[in-house]
Amino acid sequence: MSETLVDPVVDDNDPLKSQLIDVNKLKTQLIKLEEELVQLCNKAQKTKSLCEEELDMALPQLHAAYKALQSISPNDIDMSNRVNSMNQRPPAPVRSVMSAVLILLKVEPQPMKKTASSKNGEKQDFWLPARKMLCDDPRGFLKQLMEFDKDNIEEETISKLRELMNNEESERTQAFNKDAIAKVSSVCSKFGQWVLAMEAYYEVSKVVAPLRETLAAEEKEVVEKMSELQLLQEQLKETVDAALLESKKRDQ
């Protein structure tokens, strides 16, 4: 404040003396509140930095997967479908990757047609619904992958995914190795990249999720403290203005 308030010799019932006492109390409270706000802001910034550090571990793989998907055209998918005609099942690595994609998308498998060599009853197959999605709406399928809600992948979904990927029949090494499967299907190799990126992001999100909750709580506390600070500043200004007015009256 540019103007100095002089505390004259007055009795205890003097309004100016009471106002000056209030000003000093409010200033003390304001300093304490500002210090608390700085501490809260630093704490929230530290939590935010931790979130960003964890996410940075998954983002390069995630960005690479999205870039790979963006390089696929509907014509690429159509050509791939022609190679694997309706009466011909694709190679095992392709089936494994497409099964993994559909598990993440929560698409149910369909029963395979029974054959004389079928054992243990009816088998479930992801290739039939996968092929239908690719043939019916390739653009829509790619859009689903690009807009997939990666922040809310359920643990049950990941368990199913890993059960498939760790099954010897899935030939994980070949199916989810970009270079290896590219020799079988370049399109499918990019879908495999996406699957692995989602799996990696899930692991990171398990660490980031509680940090995000903590950050949200801390940022809320910062906002509340800022509101409290603003009210106190307004109260201090009103009290100082009242004291200055009272002081000017006495000088007249």
Secondary structure by P-SEA (a helix, b strand, c coil): ccbbbbbcccccccaaaaaaaaaaaaaaaaaaaaaaaaaaaaaaaaaaaaaaaaaaacaaaaaaaaaaaaaccaaaaaaaaaaccccccccaaaaaaaaaaaaaabbbbbbccccccccccbbbbaaaaaaaaaaacaaaaaaaaaacccccccaaaaaaaaaaaacccccccccccccccccccaaaaaaaaaaaaaaaaaaaaaaaaaaaaaaaaaaaaaaaaaaaaaaaaaaaaaaaaaaaaaaaaaac
